[in-house]
Amino acid sequence: MARPRLKPVVRAQGADIEIVERSPGSELAIIPNTVRINGTEVHIPADSAIDISEISSDAVVTVTLTMFVRTLSIRHEPAELPQT
């Protein structure tokens, strides 16, 4: 009996976060009203904060935000074992 094929292991990587103000013209201060994660616009509550860690050359940047969820999946997936 043939062994089932497993999906290749994909290493986790950081997300592309865009925090944008959409408005006519350019402003001196940015008041964000659009957030995209990996190019997909996500909806966030109007009264929620977006926290961005200190940006420096010797540390990773983290972003904490609250967003509305369309679907949520919490589950187990088998990982492919390294081939020898």
All heavy atoms as a GROMACS GRO file, in nm:
protein
  637
    1MET      N    1   0.085  -0.117   0.000
    1MET     CA    2   0.000   0.000   0.000
    1MET      C    3   0.090   0.125   0.000
    1MET      O    4   0.184   0.136   0.078
    1MET     CB    5  -0.088  -0.002   0.125
    1MET     CG    6  -0.180   0.113   0.136
    1MET     SD    7  -0.291   0.083   0.276
    1MET     CE    8  -0.374   0.234   0.275
    2ALA      N    9   0.062   0.217  -0.088
    2ALA     CA   10   0.144   0.338  -0.101
    2ALA      C   11   0.118   0.432   0.016
    2ALA      O   12   0.005   0.444   0.065
    2ALA     CB   13   0.112   0.408  -0.232
    3ARG      N   14   0.225   0.497   0.060
    3ARG     CA   15   0.212   0.596   0.168
    3ARG      C   16   0.147   0.722   0.112
    3ARG      O   17   0.176   0.763  -0.001
    3ARG     CB   18   0.348   0.628   0.226
    3ARG     CG   19   0.403   0.511   0.305
    3ARG     CD   20   0.541   0.533   0.358
    3ARG     NE   21   0.568   0.669   0.403
    3ARG     CZ   22   0.686   0.710   0.442
    3ARG    NH1   23   0.788   0.628   0.442
    3ARG    NH2   24   0.705   0.834   0.482
    4PRO      N   25   0.061   0.786   0.190
    4PRO     CA   26   0.000   0.910   0.140
    4PRO      C   27   0.106   1.020   0.126
    4PRO      O   28   0.200   1.027   0.202
    4PRO     CB   29  -0.101   0.946   0.250
    4PRO     CG   30  -0.055   0.873   0.371
    4PRO     CD   31   0.019   0.752   0.323
    5ARG      N   32   0.089   1.103   0.024
    5ARG     CA   33   0.182   1.214   0.003
    5ARG      C   34   0.146   1.327   0.098
    5ARG      O   35   0.030   1.364   0.113
    5ARG     CB   36   0.171   1.265  -0.140
    5ARG     CG   37   0.222   1.167  -0.241
    5ARG     CD   38   0.242   1.237  -0.368
    5ARG     NE   39   0.382   1.215  -0.402
    5ARG     CZ   40   0.438   1.260  -0.510
    5ARG    NH1   41   0.370   1.333  -0.592
    5ARG    NH2   42   0.563   1.234  -0.534
    6LEU      N   43   0.248   1.379   0.162
    6LEU     CA   44   0.228   1.490   0.253
    6LEU      C   45   0.264   1.620   0.183
    6LEU      O   46   0.346   1.622   0.092
    6LEU     CB   47   0.314   1.472   0.378
    6LEU     CG   48   0.285   1.347   0.462
    6LEU    CD1   49   0.385   1.337   0.576
    6LEU    CD2   50   0.144   1.352   0.517
    7LYS      N   51   0.203   1.727   0.228
    7LYS     CA   52   0.235   1.859   0.173
    7LYS      C   53   0.378   1.895   0.212
    7LYS      O   54   0.422   1.864   0.322
    7LYS     CB   55   0.140   1.964   0.228
    7LYS     CG   56  -0.003   1.945   0.186
    7LYS     CD   57  -0.090   2.054   0.248
    7LYS     CE   58  -0.235   2.034   0.215
    7LYS     NZ   59  -0.320   2.132   0.280
    8PRO      N   60   0.450   1.964   0.124
    8PRO     CA   61   0.584   2.007   0.161
    8PRO      C   62   0.579   2.106   0.276
    8PRO      O   63   0.484   2.183   0.290
    8PRO     CB   64   0.639   2.073   0.035
    8PRO     CG   65   0.524   2.091  -0.056
    8PRO     CD   66   0.412   2.004  -0.009
    9VAL      N   67   0.681   2.102   0.360
    9VAL     CA   68   0.688   2.192   0.474
    9VAL      C   69   0.720   2.332   0.422
    9VAL      O   70   0.813   2.352   0.345
    9VAL     CB   71   0.797   2.147   0.574
    9VAL    CG1   72   0.814   2.248   0.685
    9VAL    CG2   73   0.761   2.010   0.630
   10VAL      N   74   0.641   2.428   0.463
   10VAL     CA   75   0.665   2.568   0.428
   10VAL      C   76   0.700   2.640   0.556
   10VAL      O   77   0.624   2.638   0.653
   10VAL     CB   78   0.540   2.631   0.362
   10VAL    CG1   79   0.564   2.777   0.334
   10VAL    CG2   80   0.502   2.556   0.236
   11ARG      N   81   0.815   2.700   0.559
   11ARG     CA   82   0.859   2.771   0.678
   11ARG      C   83   0.776   2.897   0.696
   11ARG      O   84   0.745   2.967   0.601
   11ARG     CB   85   1.006   2.807   0.667
   11ARG     CG   86   1.094   2.685   0.652
   11ARG     CD   87   1.190   2.679   0.766
   11ARG     NE   88   1.282   2.568   0.751
   11ARG     CZ   89   1.277   2.461   0.828
   11ARG    NH1   90   1.188   2.451   0.922
   11ARG    NH2   91   1.363   2.364   0.812
   12ALA      N   92   0.741   2.923   0.821
   12ALA     CA   93   0.666   3.044   0.852
   12ALA      C   94   0.752   3.166   0.823
   12ALA      O   95   0.874   3.162   0.836
   12ALA     CB   96   0.624   3.043   0.999
   13GLN      N   97   0.688   3.273   0.784
   13GLN     CA   98   0.761   3.397   0.758
   13GLN      C   99   0.676   3.514   0.804
   13GLN      O  100   0.558   3.498   0.832
   13GLN     CB  101   0.795   3.410   0.610
   13GLN     CG  102   0.674   3.409   0.519
   13GLN     CD  103   0.714   3.411   0.372
   13GLN    OE1  104   0.830   3.420   0.340
   13GLN    NE2  105   0.617   3.403   0.285
   14GLY      N  106   0.736   3.628   0.813
   14GLY     CA  107   0.664   3.747   0.856
   14GLY      C  108   0.557   3.787   0.756
   14GLY      O  109   0.561   3.750   0.639
   15ALA      N  110   0.461   3.863   0.803
   15ALA     CA  111   0.353   3.912   0.717
   15ALA      C  112   0.386   4.052   0.666
   15ALA      O  113   0.459   4.127   0.730
   15ALA     CB  114   0.222   3.916   0.797
   16ASP      N  115   0.333   4.084   0.549
   16ASP     CA  116   0.345   4.219   0.495
   16ASP      C  117   0.226   4.299   0.547
   16ASP      O  118   0.110   4.267   0.517
   16ASP     CB  119   0.343   4.217   0.342
   16ASP     CG  120   0.462   4.142   0.284
   16ASP    OD1  121   0.573   4.158   0.338
   16ASP    OD2  122   0.444   4.069   0.185
   17ILE      N  123   0.252   4.401   0.629
   17ILE     CA  124   0.148   4.483   0.688
   17ILE      C  125   0.153   4.622   0.624
   17ILE      O  126   0.259   4.684   0.620
   17ILE     CB  127   0.167   4.497   0.842
   17ILE    CG1  128   0.177   4.361   0.909
   17ILE    CG2  129   0.056   4.582   0.902
   17ILE    CD1  130   0.054   4.279   0.908
   18GLU      N  131   0.040   4.668   0.574
   18GLU     CA  132   0.028   4.803   0.519
   18GLU      C  133  -0.075   4.878   0.601
   18GLU      O  134  -0.189   4.833   0.614
   18GLU     CB  135  -0.016   4.799   0.374
   18GLU     CG  136   0.080   4.724   0.282
   18GLU     CD  137   0.021   4.707   0.144
   18GLU    OE1  138   0.022   4.806   0.067
   18GLU    OE2  139  -0.029   4.596   0.116
   19ILE      N  140  -0.036   4.989   0.657
   19ILE     CA  141  -0.126   5.076   0.734
   19ILE      C  142  -0.134   5.206   0.654
   19ILE      O  143  -0.034   5.277   0.641
   19ILE     CB  144  -0.073   5.099   0.876
   19ILE    CG1  145  -0.058   4.964   0.947
   19ILE    CG2  146  -0.166   5.192   0.954
   19ILE    CD1  147   0.015   4.970   1.079
   20VAL      N  148  -0.251   5.235   0.598
   20VAL     CA  149  -0.264   5.338   0.496
   20VAL      C  150  -0.376   5.435   0.530
   20VAL      O  151  -0.478   5.396   0.586
   20VAL     CB  152  -0.295   5.271   0.359
   20VAL    CG1  153  -0.312   5.373   0.249
   20VAL    CG2  154  -0.190   5.168   0.322
   21GLU      N  155  -0.355   5.561   0.495
   21GLU     CA  156  -0.465   5.658   0.498
   21GLU      C  157  -0.508   5.682   0.355
   21GLU      O  158  -0.429   5.724   0.271
   21GLU     CB  159  -0.422   5.791   0.560
   21GLU     CG  160  -0.532   5.894   0.552
   21GLU     CD  161  -0.490   6.032   0.597
   21GLU    OE1  162  -0.370   6.063   0.593
   21GLU    OE2  163  -0.578   6.109   0.634
   22ARG      N  164  -0.635   5.654   0.327
   22ARG     CA  165  -0.692   5.685   0.196
   22ARG      C  166  -0.766   5.817   0.208
   22ARG      O  167  -0.862   5.829   0.283
   22ARG     CB  168  -0.792   5.577   0.154
   22ARG     CG  169  -0.730   5.454   0.102
   22ARG     CD  170  -0.838   5.367   0.039
   22ARG     NE  171  -0.783   5.240  -0.001
   22ARG     CZ  172  -0.849   5.126   0.003
   22ARG    NH1  173  -0.973   5.123   0.044
   22ARG    NH2  174  -0.792   5.016  -0.036
   23SER      N  175  -0.718   5.917   0.136
   23SER     CA  176  -0.784   6.047   0.137
   23SER      C  177  -0.742   6.124   0.013
   23SER      O  178  -0.636   6.096  -0.044
   23SER     CB  179  -0.748   6.125   0.263
   23SER     OG  180  -0.610   6.156   0.263
   24PRO      N  181  -0.822   6.220  -0.028
   24PRO     CA  182  -0.780   6.302  -0.142
   24PRO      C  183  -0.666   6.393  -0.100
   24PRO      O  184  -0.667   6.449   0.008
   24PRO     CB  185  -0.906   6.382  -0.177
   24PRO     CG  186  -0.987   6.381  -0.053
   24PRO     CD  187  -0.952   6.256   0.022
   25GLY      N  188  -0.565   6.404  -0.183
   25GLY     CA  189  -0.451   6.490  -0.151
   25GLY      C  190  -0.358   6.426  -0.051
   25GLY      O  191  -0.381   6.316  -0.001
   26SER      N  192  -0.250   6.495  -0.019
   26SER     CA  193  -0.155   6.443   0.079
   26SER      C  194  -0.163   6.525   0.206
   26SER      O  195  -0.178   6.647   0.203
   26SER     CB  196  -0.013   6.446   0.021
   26SER     OG  197   0.024   6.579  -0.008
   27GLU      N  198  -0.154   6.459   0.316
   27GLU     CA  199  -0.165   6.523   0.447
   27GLU      C  200  -0.030   6.516   0.518
   27GLU      O  201   0.052   6.432   0.489
   27GLU     CB  202  -0.271   6.451   0.532
   27GLU     CG  203  -0.409   6.447   0.468
   27GLU     CD  204  -0.473   6.585   0.459
   27GLU    OE1  205  -0.450   6.668   0.550
   27GLU    OE2  206  -0.544   6.609   0.360
   28LEU      N  207  -0.010   6.605   0.614
   28LEU     CA  208   0.112   6.602   0.694
   28LEU      C  209   0.107   6.492   0.798
   28LEU      O  210   0.207   6.428   0.826
   28LEU     CB  211   0.134   6.738   0.761
   28LEU     CG  212   0.159   6.854   0.665
   28LEU    CD1  213   0.171   6.985   0.743
   28LEU    CD2  214   0.285   6.830   0.584
   29ALA      N  215  -0.009   6.471   0.858
   29ALA     CA  216  -0.025   6.364   0.957
   29ALA      C  217  -0.110   6.253   0.894
   29ALA      O  218  -0.207   6.280   0.825
   29ALA     CB  219  -0.094   6.417   1.082
   30ILE      N  220  -0.069   6.130   0.918
   30ILE     CA  221  -0.144   6.016   0.863
   30ILE      C  222  -0.240   5.964   0.967
   30ILE      O  223  -0.202   5.935   1.080
   30ILE     CB  224  -0.046   5.905   0.819
   30ILE    CG1  225   0.039   5.954   0.703
   30ILE    CG2  226  -0.123   5.779   0.780
   30ILE    CD1  227   0.144   5.856   0.658
   31ILE      N  228  -0.366   5.955   0.928
   31ILE     CA  229  -0.470   5.894   1.013
   31ILE      C  230  -0.517   5.770   0.938
   31ILE      O  231  -0.596   5.780   0.844
   31ILE     CB  232  -0.586   5.992   1.039
   31ILE    CG1  233  -0.532   6.118   1.106
   31ILE    CG2  234  -0.693   5.925   1.124
   31ILE    CD1  235  -0.632   6.230   1.119
   32PRO      N  236  -0.464   5.653   0.975
   32PRO     CA  237  -0.493   5.531   0.899
   32PRO      C  238  -0.641   5.496   0.898
   32PRO      O  239  -0.710   5.509   0.998
   32PRO     CB  240  -0.415   5.422   0.972
   32PRO     CG  241  -0.316   5.494   1.056
   32PRO     CD  242  -0.376   5.626   1.088
   33ASN      N  243  -0.688   5.455   0.781
   33ASN     CA  244  -0.824   5.405   0.769
   33ASN      C  245  -0.831   5.278   0.685
   33ASN      O  246  -0.938   5.230   0.653
   33ASN     CB  247  -0.918   5.513   0.713
   33ASN     CG  248  -0.869   5.569   0.580
   33ASN    OD1  249  -0.780   5.514   0.518
   33ASN    ND2  250  -0.928   5.679   0.538
   34THR      N  251  -0.715   5.225   0.650
   34THR     CA  252  -0.708   5.102   0.573
   34THR      C  253  -0.590   5.019   0.624
   34THR      O  254  -0.482   5.073   0.645
   34THR     CB  255  -0.687   5.131   0.422
   34THR    OG1  256  -0.795   5.212   0.377
   34THR    CG2  257  -0.681   5.004   0.341
   35VAL      N  258  -0.614   4.888   0.643
   35VAL     CA  259  -0.506   4.797   0.682
   35VAL      C  260  -0.510   4.678   0.587
   35VAL      O  261  -0.617   4.623   0.560
   35VAL     CB  262  -0.522   4.748   0.828
   35VAL    CG1  263  -0.418   4.643   0.862
   35VAL    CG2  264  -0.513   4.865   0.925
   36ARG      N  265  -0.392   4.643   0.537
   36ARG     CA  266  -0.380   4.524   0.452
   36ARG      C  267  -0.278   4.430   0.514
   36ARG      O  268  -0.173   4.473   0.562
   36ARG     CB  269  -0.332   4.560   0.312
   36ARG     CG  270  -0.432   4.638   0.231
   36ARG     CD  271  -0.383   4.656   0.086
   36ARG     NE  272  -0.440   4.774   0.028
   36ARG     CZ  273  -0.378   4.890   0.014
   36ARG    NH1  274  -0.253   4.905   0.054
   36ARG    NH2  275  -0.439   4.994  -0.040
   37ILE      N  276  -0.310   4.301   0.511
   37ILE     CA  277  -0.217   4.197   0.555
   37ILE      C  278  -0.191   4.108   0.434
   37ILE      O  279  -0.285   4.050   0.379
   37ILE     CB  280  -0.273   4.116   0.673
   37ILE    CG1  281  -0.300   4.209   0.792
   37ILE    CG2  282  -0.178   4.003   0.711
   37ILE    CD1  283  -0.366   4.141   0.909
   38ASN      N  284  -0.064   4.100   0.394
   38ASN     CA  285  -0.026   4.024   0.274
   38ASN      C  286  -0.112   4.063   0.154
   38ASN      O  287  -0.154   3.978   0.076
   38ASN     CB  288  -0.031   3.874   0.300
   38ASN     CG  289   0.075   3.829   0.396
   38ASN    OD1  290   0.178   3.895   0.413
   38ASN    ND2  291   0.053   3.718   0.462
   39GLY      N  292  -0.139   4.194   0.141
   39GLY     CA  293  -0.212   4.245   0.026
   39GLY      C  294  -0.363   4.237   0.036
   39GLY      O  295  -0.433   4.285  -0.052
   40THR      N  296  -0.415   4.175   0.142
   40THR     CA  297  -0.559   4.161   0.158
   40THR      C  298  -0.609   4.262   0.260
   40THR      O  299  -0.560   4.266   0.374
   40THR     CB  300  -0.596   4.019   0.206
   40THR    OG1  301  -0.550   3.925   0.109
   40THR    CG2  302  -0.745   4.003   0.225
   41GLU      N  303  -0.705   4.345   0.219
   41GLU     CA  304  -0.759   4.445   0.311
   41GLU      C  305  -0.840   4.376   0.420
   41GLU      O  306  -0.919   4.286   0.393
   41GLU     CB  307  -0.848   4.543   0.235
   41GLU     CG  308  -0.886   4.663   0.315
   41GLU     CD  309  -0.950   4.773   0.230
   41GLU    OE1  310  -0.904   4.796   0.118
   41GLU    OE2  311  -1.046   4.834   0.281
   42VAL      N  312  -0.814   4.414   0.545
   42VAL     CA  313  -0.888   4.360   0.659
   42VAL      C  314  -0.961   4.474   0.729
   42VAL      O  315  -0.917   4.588   0.726
   42VAL     CB  316  -0.795   4.285   0.759
   42VAL    CG1  317  -0.732   4.164   0.693
   42VAL    CG2  318  -0.687   4.377   0.813
   43HIS      N  319  -1.074   4.441   0.788
   43HIS     CA  320  -1.153   4.541   0.858
   43HIS      C  321  -1.118   4.539   1.006
   43HIS      O  322  -1.110   4.433   1.067
   43HIS     CB  323  -1.303   4.514   0.838
   43HIS     CG  324  -1.344   4.526   0.695
   43HIS    ND1  325  -1.358   4.647   0.632
   43HIS    CD2  326  -1.371   4.432   0.602
   43HIS    CE1  327  -1.393   4.628   0.507
   43HIS    NE2  328  -1.401   4.498   0.485
   44ILE      N  329  -1.096   4.658   1.060
   44ILE     CA  330  -1.066   4.670   1.202
   44ILE      C  331  -1.170   4.762   1.265
   44ILE      O  332  -1.223   4.851   1.199
   44ILE     CB  333  -0.923   4.724   1.226
   44ILE    CG1  334  -0.905   4.862   1.163
   44ILE    CG2  335  -0.819   4.628   1.172
   44ILE    CD1  336  -0.773   4.927   1.197
   45PRO      N  337  -1.204   4.739   1.392
   45PRO     CA  338  -1.301   4.827   1.460
   45PRO      C  339  -1.250   4.972   1.462
   45PRO      O  340  -1.129   4.996   1.479
   45PRO     CB  341  -1.309   4.769   1.601
   45PRO     CG  342  -1.262   4.628   1.588
   45PRO     CD  343  -1.161   4.629   1.478
   46ALA      N  344  -1.340   5.066   1.446
   46ALA     CA  345  -1.302   5.207   1.437
   46ALA      C  346  -1.232   5.257   1.563
   46ALA      O  347  -1.145   5.342   1.556
   46ALA     CB  348  -1.426   5.292   1.410
   47ASP      N  349  -1.266   5.203   1.679
   47ASP     CA  350  -1.210   5.252   1.804
   47ASP      C  351  -1.090   5.171   1.853
   47ASP      O  352  -1.042   5.190   1.964
   47ASP     CB  353  -1.316   5.257   1.913
   47ASP     CG  354  -1.374   5.119   1.941
   47ASP    OD1  355  -1.353   5.026   1.860
   47ASP    OD2  356  -1.441   5.104   2.045
   48SER      N  357  -1.036   5.082   1.769
   48SER     CA  358  -0.925   4.997   1.813
   48SER      C  359  -0.791   5.063   1.783
   48SER      O  360  -0.778   5.143   1.690
   48SER     CB  361  -0.931   4.860   1.747
   48SER     OG  362  -0.911   4.871   1.609
   49ALA      N  363  -0.692   5.028   1.862
   49ALA     CA  364  -0.557   5.082   1.846
   49ALA      C  365  -0.472   4.985   1.764
   49ALA      O  366  -0.495   4.865   1.764
   49ALA     CB  367  -0.492   5.104   1.981
   50ILE      N  368  -0.375   5.041   1.695
   50ILE     CA  369  -0.273   4.961   1.627
   50ILE      C  370  -0.142   4.991   1.698
   50ILE      O  371  -0.097   5.105   1.700
   50ILE     CB  372  -0.262   4.998   1.478
   50ILE    CG1  373  -0.396   4.975   1.406
   50ILE    CG2  374  -0.151   4.918   1.411
   50ILE    CD1  375  -0.398   5.026   1.263
   51ASP      N  376  -0.085   4.889   1.760
   51ASP     CA  377   0.040   4.906   1.834
   51ASP      C  378   0.156   4.854   1.750
   51ASP      O  379   0.154   4.739   1.706
   51ASP     CB  380   0.036   4.831   1.967
   51ASP     CG  381  -0.071   4.886   2.061
   51ASP    OD1  382  -0.084   5.009   2.068
   51ASP    OD2  383  -0.140   4.805   2.125
   52ILE      N  384   0.256   4.940   1.730
   52ILE     CA  385   0.374   4.903   1.654
   52ILE      C  386   0.494   4.913   1.748
   52ILE      O  387   0.513   5.015   1.814
   52ILE     CB  388   0.394   4.997   1.533
   52ILE    CG1  389   0.269   4.992   1.444
   52ILE    CG2  390   0.519   4.959   1.455
   52ILE    CD1  391   0.268   5.097   1.335
   53SER      N  392   0.573   4.805   1.754
   53SER     CA  393   0.690   4.807   1.841
   53SER      C  394   0.793   4.906   1.787
   53SER      O  395   0.782   4.955   1.674
   53SER     CB  396   0.752   4.667   1.850
   53SER     OG  397   0.807   4.630   1.725
   54GLU      N  398   0.892   4.933   1.868
   54GLU     CA  399   0.999   5.024   1.827
   54GLU      C  400   1.065   4.969   1.700
   54GLU      O  401   1.091   4.850   1.688
   54GLU     CB  402   1.102   5.037   1.937
   54GLU     CG  403   1.213   5.133   1.905
   54GLU     CD  404   1.312   5.150   2.018
   54GLU    OE1  405   1.277   5.121   2.134
   54GLU    OE2  406   1.426   5.190   1.990
   55ILE      N  407   1.090   5.058   1.607
   55ILE     CA  408   1.153   5.020   1.481
   55ILE      C  409   1.302   5.052   1.491
   55ILE      O  410   1.340   5.168   1.507
   55ILE     CB  411   1.088   5.093   1.362
   55ILE    CG1  412   0.940   5.057   1.354
   55ILE    CG2  413   1.160   5.059   1.232
   55ILE    CD1  414   0.862   5.136   1.252
   56SER      N  415   1.383   4.946   1.487
   56SER     CA  416   1.528   4.966   1.492
   56SER      C  417   1.594   4.861   1.404
   56SER      O  418   1.532   4.763   1.365
   56SER     CB  419   1.579   4.954   1.636
   56SER     OG  420   1.566   4.822   1.682
   57SER      N  421   1.721   4.882   1.376
   57SER     CA  422   1.792   4.790   1.287
   57SER      C  423   1.834   4.660   1.355
   57SER      O  424   1.876   4.566   1.289
   57SER     CB  425   1.915   4.859   1.228
   57SER     OG  426   2.003   4.896   1.332
   58ASP      N  427   1.824   4.653   1.488
   58ASP     CA  428   1.871   4.534   1.558
   58ASP      C  429   1.759   4.455   1.626
   58ASP      O  430   1.785   4.373   1.713
   58ASP     CB  431   1.979   4.570   1.660
   58ASP     CG  432   1.930   4.669   1.764
   58ASP    OD1  433   1.824   4.730   1.742
   58ASP    OD2  434   1.997   4.684   1.867
   59ALA      N  435   1.634   4.480   1.589
   59ALA     CA  436   1.523   4.406   1.649
   59ALA      C  437   1.413   4.386   1.545
   59ALA      O  438   1.402   4.462   1.449
   59ALA     CB  439   1.468   4.483   1.769
   60VAL      N  440   1.333   4.283   1.566
   60VAL     CA  441   1.219   4.261   1.478
   60VAL      C  442   1.108   4.359   1.514
   60VAL      O  443   1.098   4.405   1.627
   60VAL     CB  444   1.167   4.116   1.487
   60VAL    CG1  445   1.272   4.017   1.442
   60VAL    CG2  446   1.118   4.083   1.626
   61VAL      N  447   1.027   4.392   1.416
   61VAL     CA  448   0.913   4.481   1.438
   61VAL      C  449   0.789   4.394   1.456
   61VAL      O  450   0.767   4.301   1.379
   61VAL     CB  451   0.894   4.577   1.319
   61VAL    CG1  452   0.770   4.662   1.338
   61VAL    CG2  453   1.018   4.663   1.300
   62THR      N  454   0.711   4.424   1.558
   62THR     CA  455   0.586   4.353   1.578
   62THR      C  456   0.471   4.453   1.570
   62THR      O  457   0.485   4.570   1.605
   62THR     CB  458   0.581   4.281   1.714
   62THR    OG1  459   0.596   4.377   1.819
   62THR    CG2  460   0.692   4.176   1.724
   63VAL      N  461   0.358   4.406   1.520
   63VAL     CA  462   0.236   4.486   1.510
   63VAL      C  463   0.125   4.410   1.579
   63VAL      O  464   0.105   4.292   1.553
   63VAL     CB  465   0.199   4.513   1.362
   63VAL    CG1  466   0.067   4.588   1.352
   63VAL    CG2  467   0.310   4.590   1.292
   64THR      N  468   0.054   4.478   1.667
   64THR     CA  469  -0.061   4.419   1.734
   64THR      C  470  -0.185   4.498   1.695
   64THR      O  471  -0.186   4.621   1.710
   64THR     CB  472  -0.043   4.422   1.887
   64THR    OG1  473   0.079   4.354   1.921
   64THR    CG2  474  -0.160   4.354   1.957
   65LEU      N  475  -0.285   4.429   1.643
   65LEU     CA  476  -0.408   4.497   1.606
   65LEU      C  477  -0.526   4.405   1.627
   65LEU      O  478  -0.512   4.284   1.637
   65LEU     CB  479  -0.403   4.548   1.461
   65LEU     CG  480  -0.374   4.450   1.348
   65LEU    CD1  481  -0.500   4.382   1.300
   65LEU    CD2  482  -0.310   4.523   1.234
   66THR      N  483  -0.642   4.465   1.635
   66THR     CA  484  -0.767   4.390   1.647
   66THR      C  485  -0.838   4.399   1.513
   66THR      O  486  -0.847   4.506   1.454
   66THR     CB  487  -0.857   4.451   1.756
   66THR    OG1  488  -0.786   4.448   1.880
   66THR    CG2  489  -0.987   4.375   1.770
   67MET      N  490  -0.884   4.286   1.463
   67MET     CA  491  -0.955   4.287   1.335
   67MET      C  492  -1.076   4.197   1.342
   67MET      O  493  -1.087   4.110   1.428
   67MET     CB  494  -0.862   4.242   1.223
   67MET     CG  495  -0.815   4.101   1.233
   67MET     SD  496  -0.705   4.063   1.096
   67MET     CE  497  -0.647   3.903   1.147
   68PHE      N  498  -1.170   4.222   1.252
   68PHE     CA  499  -1.287   4.137   1.241
   68PHE      C  500  -1.247   4.009   1.168
   68PHE      O  501  -1.167   4.013   1.074
   68PHE     CB  502  -1.399   4.208   1.164
   68PHE     CG  503  -1.455   4.326   1.238
   68PHE    CD1  504  -1.430   4.454   1.195
   68PHE    CD2  505  -1.532   4.308   1.352
   68PHE    CE1  506  -1.482   4.564   1.262
   68PHE    CE2  507  -1.584   4.417   1.421
   68PHE     CZ  508  -1.558   4.545   1.375
   69VAL      N  509  -1.302   3.896   1.211
   69VAL     CA  510  -1.267   3.766   1.153
   69VAL      C  511  -1.385   3.714   1.073
   69VAL      O  512  -1.499   3.715   1.120
   69VAL     CB  513  -1.232   3.666   1.265
   69VAL    CG1  514  -1.206   3.528   1.208
   69VAL    CG2  515  -1.111   3.716   1.343
   70ARG      N  516  -1.358   3.672   0.950
   70ARG     CA  517  -1.462   3.612   0.867
   70ARG      C  518  -1.478   3.464   0.904
   70ARG      O  519  -1.587   3.415   0.927
   70ARG     CB  520  -1.430   3.626   0.719
   70ARG     CG  521  -1.538   3.565   0.630
   70ARG     CD  522  -1.511   3.585   0.485
   70ARG     NE  523  -1.384   3.523   0.449
   70ARG     CZ  524  -1.324   3.541   0.334
   70ARG    NH1  525  -1.376   3.618   0.243
   70ARG    NH2  526  -1.210   3.480   0.308
   71THR      N  527  -1.366   3.391   0.908
   71THR     CA  528  -1.368   3.252   0.951
   71THR      C  529  -1.247   3.230   1.041
   71THR      O  530  -1.146   3.298   1.029
   71THR     CB  531  -1.360   3.152   0.834
   71THR    OG1  532  -1.238   3.172   0.764
   71THR    CG2  533  -1.477   3.167   0.739
   72LEU      N  534  -1.260   3.135   1.132
   72LEU     CA  535  -1.152   3.102   1.224
   72LEU      C  536  -1.138   2.950   1.226
   72LEU      O  537  -1.236   2.879   1.244
   72LEU     CB  538  -1.182   3.154   1.365
   72LEU     CG  539  -1.083   3.116   1.474
   72LEU    CD1  540  -0.947   3.177   1.446
   72LEU    CD2  541  -1.134   3.160   1.609
   73SER      N  542  -1.017   2.903   1.203
   73SER     CA  543  -0.990   2.760   1.204
   73SER      C  544  -0.875   2.734   1.299
   73SER      O  545  -0.765   2.788   1.282
   73SER     CB  546  -0.953   2.713   1.063
   73SER     OG  547  -0.917   2.577   1.064
   74ILE      N  548  -0.901   2.654   1.400
   74ILE     CA  549  -0.796   2.612   1.494
   74ILE      C  550  -0.794   2.460   1.487
   74ILE      O  551  -0.891   2.394   1.522
   74ILE     CB  552  -0.828   2.659   1.638
   74ILE    CG1  553  -0.841   2.811   1.640
   74ILE    CG2  554  -0.720   2.610   1.735
   74ILE    CD1  555  -0.890   2.867   1.771
   75ARG      N  556  -0.684   2.404   1.438
   75ARG     CA  557  -0.681   2.260   1.412
   75ARG      C  558  -0.539   2.208   1.409
   75ARG      O  559  -0.443   2.283   1.418
   75ARG     CB  560  -0.749   2.232   1.279
   75ARG     CG  561  -0.675   2.299   1.165
   75ARG     CD  562  -0.742   2.286   1.034
   75ARG     NE  563  -0.657   2.357   0.937
   75ARG     CZ  564  -0.692   2.382   0.817
   75ARG    NH1  565  -0.808   2.343   0.773
   75ARG    NH2  566  -0.610   2.445   0.736
   76HIS      N  567  -0.527   2.080   1.391
   76HIS     CA  568  -0.397   2.013   1.379
   76HIS      C  569  -0.375   1.977   1.232
   76HIS      O  570  -0.468   1.937   1.163
   76HIS     CB  571  -0.395   1.886   1.464
   76HIS     CG  572  -0.274   1.802   1.439
   76HIS    ND1  573  -0.273   1.699   1.349
   76HIS    CD2  574  -0.150   1.809   1.490
   76HIS    CE1  575  -0.153   1.645   1.347
   76HIS    NE2  576  -0.077   1.709   1.432
   77GLU      N  577  -0.252   1.993   1.186
   77GLU     CA  578  -0.212   1.944   1.054
   77GLU      C  579  -0.084   1.865   1.072
   77GLU      O  580   0.007   1.908   1.141
   77GLU     CB  581  -0.184   2.061   0.958
   77GLU     CG  582  -0.308   2.133   0.913
   77GLU     CD  583  -0.276   2.240   0.807
   77GLU    OE1  584  -0.156   2.265   0.782
   77GLU    OE2  585  -0.369   2.296   0.754
   78PRO      N  586  -0.076   1.749   1.009
   78PRO     CA  587   0.048   1.673   1.021
   78PRO      C  588   0.160   1.742   0.945
   78PRO      O  589   0.139   1.796   0.837
   78PRO     CB  590   0.012   1.538   0.958
   78PRO     CG  591  -0.104   1.565   0.869
   78PRO     CD  592  -0.177   1.680   0.930
   79ALA      N  593   0.278   1.744   1.004
   79ALA     CA  594   0.395   1.803   0.940
   79ALA      C  595   0.470   1.693   0.867
   79ALA      O  596   0.478   1.580   0.914
   79ALA     CB  597   0.484   1.867   1.043
   80GLU      N  598   0.525   1.728   0.754
   80GLU     CA  599   0.604   1.630   0.678
   80GLU      C  600   0.738   1.612   0.749
   80GLU      O  601   0.801   1.709   0.791
   80GLU     CB  602   0.628   1.680   0.536
   80GLU     CG  603   0.705   1.581   0.453
   80GLU     CD  604   0.720   1.627   0.310
   80GLU    OE1  605   0.628   1.691   0.259
   80GLU    OE2  606   0.826   1.600   0.252
   81LEU      N  607   0.778   1.489   0.766
   81LEU     CA  608   0.906   1.460   0.828
   81LEU      C  609   1.018   1.485   0.728
   81LEU      O  610   1.001   1.461   0.607
   81LEU     CB  611   0.910   1.315   0.876
   81LEU     CG  612   0.806   1.277   0.980
   81LEU    CD1  613   0.812   1.128   1.009
   81LEU    CD2  614   0.827   1.358   1.107
   82PRO      N  615   1.133   1.534   0.774
   82PRO     CA  616   1.246   1.555   0.682
   82PRO      C  617   1.285   1.423   0.616
   82PRO      O  618   1.289   1.320   0.680
   82PRO     CB  619   1.357   1.607   0.773
   82PRO     CG  620   1.292   1.646   0.900
   82PRO     CD  621   1.164   1.570   0.910
   83GLN      N  622   1.314   1.430   0.487
   83GLN     CA  623   1.352   1.309   0.414
   83GLN      C  624   1.500   1.283   0.436
   83GLN      O  625   1.581   1.374   0.432
   83GLN     CB  626   1.319   1.322   0.268
   83GLN     CG  627   1.169   1.334   0.246
   83GLN     CD  628   1.134   1.332   0.098
   83GLN    OE1  629   1.218   1.310   0.014
   83GLN    NE2  630   1.008   1.351   0.070
   84THR      N  631   1.534   1.156   0.457
   84THR     CA  632   1.675   1.120   0.479
   84THR      C  633   1.731   1.049   0.360
   84THR      O  634   1.667   1.007   0.271
   84THR     CB  635   1.688   1.032   0.604
   84THR    OG1  636   1.608   0.915   0.587
   84THR    CG2  637   1.650   1.107   0.727
   0.00000   0.00000   0.00000
